[in-house]
Amino acid sequence: MGTDKRHEIDPVLASEWLPIAYAHDIADQPIQVTILEERVVLFRTDDGIKAFKDLCIHRGAELSLGKVVNNCLVCPYHGWEYNQEGKCVKIPQQPARRVIPPKAKAVVFPCMERYGLVWVKLNKEETMASTLPEYEEFDDPSFKTVYANPHIINAAAPRVVENFLDVSHLAFVHEGSLGDSDHAEIPDYKVHWKDNRYVSDVIPVYADPDGTGKWSILNYTFEILRPLLARLKKVNEETNEIFSMLFAVQPQAERKSKIFALVSRNYDLETPDQYYIDFQQLIIDQDTAVVESQRPEELPLDLQAELHLPPDRVSIAYRRWLSELGVTYGSEVKKHKQMK
């Protein structure tokens, strides 16, 4: 018999708020998205965006092929209508006076909009991950925020997040755009547990903040917010210019991920947003080939499996935290742990 795969895969990630789409991409028609190999249908109603399992209880058709009528999701196969709570309120094939079976329901997932993103949890249980961390720049009027293009990368989500947290690769993967190989040395720093997240010390790096040619020493700070959510801040102390990014990864399959990124700045506010969107696309394109080449494909959580140096302290903290949380999806776990 079948099993509930999402809990079998990773109950930790199933309990996380995971990014699933930009809110502005959800319009009149329902769309299908995939998260942890679960097909989810998103649709907009007068009360906001809703997320259901993309499956009609009647004959298993994909509800995302249907339409939204009067805030109800209509199955494309036989026209069954599901209200915002997932209850079937109309079966066209039977008389209106006949009672609709109580089992005629869609599976509803918790769903919310925040920071212009749609977030979904596959597990309804309340956990310590039930609230999203703050991203103050989004609501700060002194900052301007743009949405980077959603980007598919054929790599495990933890690998993608760790690459974002890796300060050492800037001088080589992004040479000439963010970093300079003649200034590759990374000063010693530490990582601290603070307010339910990991935060690095300020790391001074010779860099260009955004491809505009303003080379200087920038103070980098990395934050590991959740297993698939991280943040970066770059500060030029001389000008008080701040570049900040919220980086969120959607695990579609174990080796396929979708990246969402919010890019915020408190300078060059008159520069067209498209410049920063295009620049971020350049950076993620440069990352993609390298991250997709990494072996093993899953992130090793055994710290003895790969060689680590002091500049890798953020990565080390990330791997330890995933291990402590019990994340297995997209990670390479010791065999003896899997057998327990």
C-alpha positions in Angstrom: 0.0 0.0 0.0 1.1 3.6 -0.5 2.6 5.8 2.2 2.5 9.5 2.9 5.7 10.3 1.1 6.2 13.9 2.3 6.5 12.7 5.9 8.6 9.7 4.8 10.9 12.1 3.0 11.5 14.7 5.6 9.1 15.6 8.4 11.4 18.5 9.4 11.1 20.3 6.1 7.4 19.4 5.8 6.9 21.5 9.0 8.8 24.5 7.6 7.3 27.5 5.8 8.8 27.0 2.4 8.7 29.5 -0.5 6.5 28.4 -3.3 5.9 31.4 -5.7 6.0 35.2 -5.9 2.6 36.5 -5.0 2.4 38.7 -8.1 2.6 35.6 -10.2 -0.6 34.2 -8.9 -3.4 35.6 -11.0 -6.9 34.5 -12.1 -6.0 30.9 -13.1 -4.8 28.2 -10.7 -1.2 27.1 -11.1 0.7 23.9 -10.1 3.9 24.0 -8.1 6.0 21.2 -6.7 7.5 21.1 -3.2 9.1 18.1 -1.7 7.8 16.2 -4.7 4.2 17.0 -3.7 2.1 18.7 -6.4 0.3 21.7 -4.9 -2.2 24.0 -6.6 -2.3 27.7 -5.8 -5.2 29.9 -6.6 -6.3 33.4 -5.7 -9.6 34.3 -3.9 -11.1 37.4 -2.5 -9.5 36.4 0.9 -6.0 35.8 -0.5 -4.1 32.9 -2.0 -4.9 29.3 -1.1 -2.9 26.1 -1.5 -4.5 22.6 -2.0 -3.0 19.3 -2.8 -3.3 19.2 -6.6 -5.7 16.2 -6.6 -9.4 15.9 -6.9 -10.8 13.3 -4.4 -13.3 12.0 -7.0 -11.1 10.6 -9.8 -7.6 12.0 -9.1 -7.5 14.8 -11.7 -5.2 17.7 -11.2 -7.2 20.6 -9.8 -4.7 23.1 -11.3 -6.2 22.3 -14.8 -9.5 23.7 -13.6 -10.6 27.2 -12.9 -11.7 29.5 -10.1 -15.4 30.5 -10.0 -16.9 32.6 -7.1 -13.9 31.9 -5.0 -14.2 28.1 -5.5 -11.8 25.8 -7.3 -13.6 23.8 -10.0 -12.2 20.4 -11.0 -11.7 20.2 -14.8 -12.9 16.6 -15.0 -16.4 16.5 -13.6 -16.9 20.1 -12.3 -16.8 19.5 -8.6 -16.4 22.7 -6.8 -14.3 23.2 -3.7 -14.6 26.2 -1.4 -11.7 28.0 0.3 -11.7 25.6 3.2 -11.4 22.6 0.8 -15.0 21.4 1.2 -16.9 20.3 -1.9 -19.9 22.5 -2.2 -21.2 21.4 -5.6 -21.4 18.1 -7.5 -23.1 18.9 -10.8 -24.0 15.2 -11.5 -26.4 14.9 -8.5 -29.5 16.8 -7.5 -28.9 20.0 -5.6 -31.0 18.7 -2.6 -28.8 15.6 -2.2 -26.3 15.8 0.6 -22.6 16.0 -0.5 -20.5 13.2 1.1 -18.4 14.6 4.0 -15.4 12.9 2.6 -15.7 15.1 -0.5 -12.8 17.5 0.5 -9.6 18.7 -0.9 -6.4 18.5 1.2 -5.7 22.1 2.3 -2.2 23.2 3.2 -1.3 26.2 5.4 -0.5 29.1 3.2 0.4 32.8 3.7 1.8 35.8 1.9 4.8 37.7 3.3 7.6 39.7 1.7 5.8 39.3 -1.6 6.3 35.6 -1.5 3.8 32.8 -1.0 4.8 30.3 1.7 3.4 26.9 2.2 3.7 24.2 5.0 2.9 20.6 4.1 2.5 19.7 7.8 -0.3 21.6 9.7 1.3 20.9 13.1 2.5 23.9 15.0 6.3 23.8 15.5 9.1 26.2 16.5 9.3 27.0 12.7 5.7 28.2 12.7 6.7 31.9 12.2 9.0 33.4 9.6 12.0 35.4 10.6 11.9 39.1 10.2 13.4 40.8 7.1 13.3 44.4 8.2 14.5 46.0 4.9 11.2 44.9 3.2 9.1 47.4 5.2 11.8 50.0 5.7 11.0 53.1 3.5 14.7 53.9 3.2 15.3 50.7 1.2 14.1 49.6 -2.2 13.5 45.9 -2.7 13.3 44.1 -6.0 12.5 40.4 -6.7 15.1 38.4 -8.5 13.9 36.1 -11.3 12.9 32.6 -10.0 15.7 30.3 -10.9 15.7 26.5 -11.3 18.9 24.7 -10.4 19.4 20.9 -10.6 20.9 20.6 -7.2 19.9 19.6 -3.7 18.4 22.6 -1.7 21.0 22.4 1.1 23.8 22.5 -1.5 22.2 25.7 -2.9 21.9 27.3 0.5 25.4 26.5 1.5 26.7 28.1 -1.7 24.9 31.3 -0.8 26.6 31.2 2.6 30.1 30.6 1.2 32.1 33.8 1.3 35.3 32.2 -0.1 33.9 31.5 -3.6 33.2 35.2 -4.4 36.8 35.9 -5.6 36.7 33.0 -8.1 33.2 32.1 -9.3 32.3 35.8 -9.4 35.6 37.3 -10.3 35.2 40.7 -11.8 31.5 40.9 -10.8 31.6 40.5 -7.0 35.1 39.4 -6.1 38.8 39.7 -7.0 41.1 36.6 -7.0 44.1 38.9 -6.0 42.2 39.6 -2.7 41.0 36.1 -1.9 42.1 35.9 1.8 39.3 35.7 4.3 40.0 37.1 7.8 39.3 34.9 10.8 35.7 35.1 12.1 33.3 33.3 14.3 29.6 32.3 14.0 27.1 32.8 16.9 23.7 31.4 17.9 21.5 34.4 18.4 17.7 34.8 18.5 17.1 31.3 17.0 19.5 31.8 14.1 23.1 31.6 13.3 24.9 34.9 12.7 28.4 35.4 11.5 30.8 38.1 12.7 31.3 40.9 10.3 33.7 39.6 7.6 35.6 42.3 5.7 35.9 41.4 2.0 37.4 43.4 -0.9 34.4 43.3 -3.3 32.1 45.1 -5.6 28.6 45.2 -4.0 26.5 45.0 -7.1 28.6 45.1 -10.3 28.7 48.9 -10.5 32.5 49.0 -10.1 32.6 50.5 -6.6 35.4 48.3 -5.3 36.1 48.7 -1.6 36.2 46.8 1.7 32.7 45.7 2.4 31.5 44.2 5.7 29.7 41.0 5.0 27.3 39.4 7.6 25.6 36.0 6.9 22.6 34.7 8.8 21.2 31.2 8.7 17.5 31.8 9.4 16.0 28.4 8.7 17.2 25.2 6.9 16.3 26.7 3.5 16.2 30.4 4.3 19.3 32.7 4.7 20.2 36.3 4.6 23.2 38.4 3.5 24.1 42.0 4.4 27.0 44.0 2.9 27.8 47.3 4.4 30.1 50.1 3.2 31.0 51.8 6.4 32.4 54.9 4.6 29.2 55.6 2.8 26.7 53.7 4.9 25.4 52.0 1.8 23.7 48.7 2.6 23.0 45.8 0.3 20.8 43.1 1.8 19.3 39.9 0.4 16.8 37.4 1.6 17.5 34.0 -0.1 14.8 31.3 0.0 15.0 27.9 -1.7 12.1 25.7 -2.7 13.0 22.0 -2.7 11.0 20.6 -5.7 12.8 17.3 -5.8 15.8 15.9 -3.9 18.1 17.2 -6.7 16.0 20.0 -8.1 15.5 23.4 -6.4 14.0 26.7 -7.2 15.6 29.9 -5.9 13.7 33.1 -4.8 15.6 36.2 -3.7 14.7 39.6 -2.4 17.4 42.2 -3.1 17.3 45.4 -1.1 19.4 48.5 -1.1 19.4 52.0 0.6 21.3 53.7 -2.2 21.0 54.3 -6.0 17.3 54.4 -5.5 16.8 56.0 -8.9 18.6 53.2 -10.8 16.0 51.1 -12.7 15.1 47.9 -10.8 15.9 45.8 -13.9 19.6 46.5 -13.4 19.6 44.7 -10.1 17.3 41.9 -11.4 19.7 41.3 -14.3 22.8 41.5 -12.1 21.4 38.9 -9.7 20.6 36.7 -12.6 24.2 37.0 -13.8 25.4 35.9 -10.3 23.1 32.9 -10.0 24.0 31.8 -13.5 27.7 31.8 -12.5 26.8 29.8 -9.4 24.6 27.2 -11.2 27.3 25.4 -13.2 29.5 25.0 -10.1 26.8 23.9 -7.7 25.3 21.4 -10.2 28.8 19.9 -10.6 29.3 19.2 -6.8 29.6 15.6 -5.7 28.1 14.0 -3.7 24.9 15.7 -4.9 23.5 15.7 -1.4 25.2 17.9 1.2 27.4 15.8 3.6 26.5 16.4 7.2 29.3 14.3 8.5 32.0 17.0 9.1 34.7 14.3 8.5 33.5 13.7 4.9 35.1 16.9 3.5 38.0 19.1 4.4 37.0 22.3 6.2 39.0 25.5 6.9 38.4 28.5 9.1 36.8 30.5 6.3 34.2 27.7 6.1 32.8 28.4 9.6 29.3 29.5 8.3 29.1 26.3 6.2 30.2 24.2 9.2 27.5 25.8 11.4 24.9 25.2 8.7 25.8 21.5 8.4 25.7 21.0 12.1 22.4 22.7 12.4 20.8 20.5 9.7 22.1 17.5 11.5 20.8 18.6 14.8 17.4 19.4 13.3 17.3 15.9 11.6 17.1 17.2 8.1 17.6 14.3 5.6 16.2 15.6 2.4 19.0 16.8 0.1 21.6 15.8 2.6 24.0 12.9 2.9 23.4 11.3 6.4 25.6 8.7 8.0 24.3 5.2 7.5 24.2 4.4 11.2 22.0 7.5 11.8 19.6 6.3 9.0 19.3 2.9 10.6 18.4 4.2 14.1 
